Amino acid sequence: MRTGSCLCGAVKYEVHGPLRDVVACHCEQCRKQTGNYMSATAAQDQDFRISEGRGLKWYHSSDTAKRGFCGECGSVLFWKGEGRDYTAVTAGSLDGASGLKLEGHIFCESAGDYYEIAGGGYQKRRWRKDD
């Protein structure tokens, strides 16, 4: 079992299954929410459980996705797409060493002009596998 939390502990979660390797998203929404790009892993919903949710808030950032964060300390924690069977979890919110590696980058065409994308496998212009 893996665990994670926000900075203040008002949101805690457990993952009882495998985690996908980390994907860095450079889309404008992720950059605005995090101040840079978002690095996230993902867990199947059947393996994911919120164990403490008193601070959990959800923001519908589009018609197709919502973002979970702590309303007390502001930590960015989750991304959930409508109709998806997984929840993306920010890699930095995991407790302890993750043992994961950077799989690749998505929405590279939207990357900020103040950094260069380096390392970590594939670089997709958008999100789809054929981009």
Backbone as CSV, one residue per row, in Angstrom:
resi,resn,N_x,N_y,N_z,CA_x,CA_y,CA_z,C_x,C_y,C_z
1,MET,0.845,-1.185,0.000,0.000,0.000,0.000,0.889,1.247,0.000
2,ARG,0.483,2.231,-0.788,1.147,3.537,-0.828,0.219,4.557,-0.187
3,THR,0.798,5.563,0.437,0.012,6.633,1.037,0.529,7.985,0.555
4,GLY,-0.311,8.993,0.734,0.078,10.351,0.385,-0.830,11.333,1.086
5,SER,-0.460,12.610,1.003,-1.255,13.631,1.680,-0.914,15.009,1.147
6,CYS,-1.711,15.958,1.592,-1.413,17.369,1.349,-0.383,17.817,2.385
7,LEU,0.010,19.063,2.318,1.017,19.607,3.224,0.554,19.630,4.679
8,CYS,-0.716,19.952,4.931,-1.197,20.086,6.313,-1.834,18.815,6.875
9,GLY,-2.079,17.807,6.045,-2.673,16.558,6.518,-4.188,16.521,6.511
10,ALA,-4.847,17.568,6.020,-6.311,17.587,5.970,-6.860,16.716,4.849
11,VAL,-5.990,16.288,3.931,-6.360,15.324,2.892,-5.289,14.241,2.880
12,LYS,-5.732,12.995,3.031,-4.831,11.840,2.970,-5.466,10.798,2.070
13,TYR,-4.635,10.017,1.411,-5.153,8.984,0.523,-4.290,7.732,0.593
14,GLU,-4.854,6.637,0.090,-4.171,5.348,0.020,-4.322,4.791,-1.385
15,VAL,-3.296,4.105,-1.840,-3.347,3.392,-3.119,-3.010,1.940,-2.820
16,HIS,-3.933,1.042,-3.143,-3.778,-0.382,-2.853,-3.482,-1.184,-4.110
17,GLY,-2.833,-0.574,-5.071,-2.488,-1.241,-6.320,-1.330,-0.509,-6.970
18,PRO,-1.008,-0.883,-8.204,0.135,-0.261,-8.875,-0.125,1.196,-9.255
19,LEU,0.944,1.951,-9.321,0.914,3.330,-9.802,1.605,3.393,-11.159
20,ARG,1.043,4.168,-12.064,1.668,4.410,-13.362,2.911,5.276,-13.142
21,ASP,3.903,5.149,-14.034,5.037,6.057,-13.966,4.555,7.486,-14.175
22,VAL,5.378,8.437,-13.842,5.011,9.855,-13.810,4.974,10.463,-15.213
23,VAL,3.946,11.267,-15.457,3.815,12.045,-16.685,3.810,13.519,-16.290
24,ALA,4.587,14.315,-17.007,4.630,15.763,-16.773,3.696,16.439,-17.764
25,CYS,2.708,17.166,-17.256,1.753,17.869,-18.109,2.088,19.358,-18.128
26,HIS,2.267,19.884,-19.339,2.653,21.281,-19.530,1.488,22.139,-20.022
27,CYS,0.246,21.649,-19.906,-0.901,22.427,-20.392,-1.060,23.703,-19.564
28,GLU,-1.781,24.649,-20.123,-1.954,25.942,-19.458,-2.658,25.794,-18.109
29,GLN,-3.659,24.907,-18.022,-4.369,24.735,-16.753,-3.440,24.200,-15.667
30,CYS,-2.635,23.198,-15.993,-1.702,22.655,-14.995,-0.666,23.693,-14.590
31,ARG,-0.191,24.468,-15.560,0.789,25.506,-15.229,0.177,26.565,-14.320
32,LYS,-1.070,26.950,-14.583,-1.724,27.955,-13.730,-1.995,27.409,-12.325
33,GLN,-2.344,26.125,-12.243,-2.659,25.558,-10.935,-1.410,25.334,-10.086
34,THR,-0.318,24.919,-10.706,0.873,24.547,-9.941,1.969,25.604,-9.938
35,GLY,1.925,26.538,-10.886,3.000,27.507,-11.017,4.095,27.032,-11.946
36,ASN,3.993,25.816,-12.444,4.934,25.225,-13.382,4.184,24.090,-14.057
37,TYR,4.840,23.030,-14.442,4.118,21.884,-14.989,3.730,20.937,-13.856
38,MET,2.742,20.081,-14.119,2.295,19.120,-13.113,2.919,17.759,-13.399
39,SER,3.498,17.146,-12.386,4.038,15.794,-12.490,3.103,14.866,-11.731
40,ALA,2.490,13.935,-12.454,1.478,13.085,-11.820,1.628,11.625,-12.214
41,THR,1.333,10.775,-11.275,1.180,9.354,-11.507,-0.326,9.099,-11.556
42,ALA,-0.752,7.851,-11.588,-2.190,7.559,-11.599,-2.450,6.193,-10.988
43,ALA,-3.627,6.077,-10.380,-4.079,4.821,-9.785,-5.470,4.503,-10.310
44,GLN,-5.746,3.232,-10.512,-7.090,2.810,-10.881,-8.027,3.154,-9.720
45,ASP,-9.223,3.598,-10.044,-10.169,4.021,-9.002,-10.462,2.918,-7.992
46,GLN,-10.486,1.682,-8.430,-10.762,0.571,-7.509,-9.644,0.397,-6.479
47,ASP,-8.446,0.931,-6.773,-7.293,0.819,-5.876,-7.038,2.088,-5.070
48,PHE,-7.858,3.114,-5.278,-7.622,4.437,-4.701,-8.687,4.750,-3.654
49,ARG,-8.245,5.280,-2.498,-9.198,5.611,-1.434,-8.742,6.864,-0.694
50,ILE,-9.674,7.797,-0.495,-9.419,8.971,0.346,-9.606,8.517,1.790
51,SER,-8.559,8.592,2.600,-8.657,8.165,4.000,-8.933,9.331,4.950
52,GLU,-8.654,10.546,4.518,-8.990,11.758,5.277,-9.352,12.826,4.261
53,GLY,-10.589,13.293,4.308,-11.045,14.221,3.284,-11.592,15.535,3.794
54,ARG,-11.305,15.883,5.041,-11.927,17.095,5.591,-11.537,18.363,4.835
55,GLY,-10.373,18.396,4.203,-9.953,19.586,3.463,-10.129,19.487,1.961
56,LEU,-10.613,18.341,1.476,-10.663,18.109,0.031,-11.712,18.974,-0.660
57,LYS,-11.281,19.678,-1.679,-12.155,20.489,-2.532,-11.908,20.072,-3.971
58,TRP,-12.959,20.119,-4.774,-12.850,19.806,-6.203,-13.225,21.031,-7.014
59,TYR,-12.446,21.292,-8.037,-12.700,22.400,-8.951,-12.874,21.830,-10.351
60,HIS,-14.016,22.100,-10.973,-14.261,21.651,-12.349,-13.576,22.638,-13.290
61,SER,-12.398,22.254,-13.766,-11.590,23.143,-14.601,-12.016,23.126,-16.063
62,SER,-12.858,22.171,-16.430,-13.399,22.099,-17.793,-14.662,21.246,-17.752
63,ASP,-15.288,21.072,-18.908,-16.472,20.210,-18.986,-16.116,18.742,-18.827
64,THR,-14.826,18.403,-18.950,-14.426,17.002,-18.968,-13.511,16.586,-17.823
65,ALA,-13.150,17.503,-16.938,-12.223,17.138,-15.862,-12.406,18.027,-14.642
66,LYS,-11.995,17.471,-13.502,-11.976,18.245,-12.265,-10.632,18.021,-11.576
67,ARG,-10.286,18.958,-10.702,-9.004,18.934,-10.014,-9.240,18.976,-8.510
68,GLY,-8.585,18.072,-7.786,-8.723,18.007,-6.340,-7.557,18.686,-5.648
69,PHE,-7.874,19.453,-4.610,-6.839,20.165,-3.863,-7.285,20.307,-2.414
70,CYS,-6.355,20.663,-1.550,-6.702,20.904,-0.157,-7.147,22.347,-0.001
71,GLY,-8.343,22.539,0.510,-8.876,23.872,0.730,-8.251,24.584,1.919
72,GLU,-7.472,23.862,2.720,-6.833,24.477,3.887,-5.414,24.942,3.587
73,CYS,-4.592,24.089,2.983,-3.194,24.470,2.721,-2.928,24.769,1.248
74,GLY,-3.873,24.422,0.360,-3.732,24.727,-1.061,-2.993,23.694,-1.883
75,SER,-2.558,22.597,-1.279,-1.817,21.581,-2.036,-2.631,21.041,-3.201
76,VAL,-1.996,20.954,-4.357,-2.590,20.360,-5.553,-2.398,18.853,-5.440
77,LEU,-3.479,18.077,-5.576,-3.389,16.646,-5.310,-3.850,15.745,-6.450
78,PHE,-5.006,16.026,-7.062,-5.625,15.063,-7.972,-6.129,15.711,-9.257
79,TRP,-6.243,14.877,-10.278,-6.912,15.233,-11.530,-7.808,14.054,-11.875
80,LYS,-9.071,14.326,-12.197,-10.025,13.260,-12.508,-10.788,13.625,-13.767
81,GLY,-10.621,12.836,-14.821,-11.344,13.044,-16.065,-12.702,12.366,-16.027
82,GLU,-13.714,13.021,-16.607,-15.058,12.438,-16.673,-14.999,11.107,-17.418
83,GLY,-15.624,10.086,-16.850,-15.688,8.785,-17.488,-14.405,7.978,-17.438
84,ARG,-13.389,8.472,-16.772,-12.116,7.746,-16.659,-12.167,6.829,-15.444
85,ASP,-11.472,5.710,-15.525,-11.472,4.750,-14.421,-10.218,4.864,-13.556
86,TYR,-9.557,6.000,-13.642,-8.368,6.236,-12.834,-8.377,7.672,-12.307
87,THR,-7.578,7.891,-11.277,-7.371,9.225,-10.723,-5.890,9.537,-10.806
88,ALA,-5.546,10.671,-11.399,-4.156,11.122,-11.424,-3.829,11.738,-10.068
89,VAL,-2.644,11.437,-9.574,-2.190,11.865,-8.258,-0.855,12.587,-8.432
90,THR,-0.718,13.779,-7.875,0.562,14.474,-8.006,1.661,13.666,-7.322
91,ALA,2.747,13.478,-8.049,3.832,12.624,-7.564,4.438,13.149,-6.269
92,GLY,4.503,14.461,-6.123,5.086,15.046,-4.921,4.254,14.866,-3.668
93,SER,3.002,14.466,-3.812,2.150,14.265,-2.632,2.288,12.866,-2.034
94,LEU,3.010,11.981,-2.711,3.234,10.637,-2.172,4.155,10.700,-0.958
95,ASP,3.897,9.862,0.022,4.768,9.771,1.190,5.983,8.919,0.840
96,GLY,7.162,9.368,1.244,8.385,8.603,1.037,8.838,8.569,-0.410
97,ALA,9.839,7.747,-0.656,10.372,7.588,-2.010,9.324,6.904,-2.883
98,SER,9.160,7.398,-4.103,8.094,6.870,-4.959,8.501,5.606,-5.698
99,GLY,9.776,5.481,-6.049,10.211,4.350,-6.855,9.748,4.445,-8.296
100,LEU,9.185,5.579,-8.680,8.668,5.777,-10.036,9.695,6.515,-10.878
101,LYS,9.489,6.496,-12.193,10.356,7.268,-13.076,9.493,8.138,-13.983
102,LEU,10.105,9.130,-14.596,9.397,10.015,-15.511,9.198,9.295,-16.842
103,GLU,7.935,9.060,-17.185,7.573,8.344,-18.409,7.630,9.252,-19.630
104,GLY,7.193,10.505,-19.466,7.175,11.414,-20.601,6.474,12.714,-20.287
105,HIS,6.286,13.507,-21.342,5.709,14.847,-21.233,4.527,14.969,-22.185
106,ILE,3.470,15.654,-21.756,2.319,15.918,-22.621,2.037,17.418,-22.660
107,PHE,1.313,17.830,-23.694,0.994,19.239,-23.939,2.259,20.096,-24.014
108,CYS,3.278,19.552,-24.678,4.551,20.270,-24.809,4.394,21.568,-25.591
109,GLU,3.407,21.621,-26.495,3.209,22.849,-27.267,2.752,24.012,-26.387
110,SER,2.287,23.715,-25.168,1.823,24.757,-24.245,2.828,25.063,-23.137
111,ALA,4.012,24.471,-23.214,5.013,24.662,-22.161,5.362,26.137,-21.999
112,GLY,5.699,26.514,-20.778,6.108,27.887,-20.504,7.405,28.224,-21.225
113,ASP,7.583,29.487,-21.541,8.791,29.907,-22.247,9.965,30.141,-21.300
114,TYR,9.786,29.863,-20.026,10.817,30.099,-19.019,11.552,28.824,-18.616
115,TYR,11.291,27.705,-19.297,12.011,26.463,-19.021,12.109,25.631,-20.289
116,GLU,13.038,24.675,-20.275,13.190,23.731,-21.373,12.768,22.356,-20.888
117,ILE,12.094,21.626,-21.752,11.698,20.259,-21.423,12.902,19.362,-21.673
118,ALA,13.295,18.626,-20.651,14.467,17.762,-20.787,14.211,16.428,-20.103
119,GLY,14.733,15.372,-20.696,14.687,14.048,-20.093,13.293,13.465,-20.010
120,GLY,13.240,12.221,-19.596,11.969,11.608,-19.285,11.148,11.083,-20.427
121,GLY,11.751,10.464,-21.415,10.969,9.755,-22.426,10.305,10.642,-23.451
122,TYR,9.076,10.283,-23.799,8.389,10.924,-24.924,8.031,12.376,-24.640
123,GLN,7.826,13.120,-25.735,7.352,14.504,-25.663,6.234,14.665,-26.680
124,LYS,5.004,14.736,-26.211,3.835,14.852,-27.086,3.348,16.301,-27.126
125,ARG,3.001,16.746,-28.332,2.497,18.111,-28.500,1.248,18.334,-27.661
126,ARG,0.373,17.350,-27.661,-0.874,17.438,-26.893,-0.932,16.243,-25.949
127,TRP,-2.071,15.543,-25.918,-2.212,14.426,-24.995,-2.375,13.091,-25.702
128,ARG,-3.079,13.076,-26.812,-3.414,11.811,-27.463,-2.170,11.017,-27.833
129,LYS,-2.313,9.717,-27.857,-1.190,8.835,-28.157,-0.595,9.085,-29.539
130,ASP,-1.400,9.599,-30.486,-0.900,9.818,-31.846,-0.326,11.215,-32.054
131,ASP,-0.267,12.042,-31.028,0.277,13.406,-31.169,1.781,13.384,-31.120
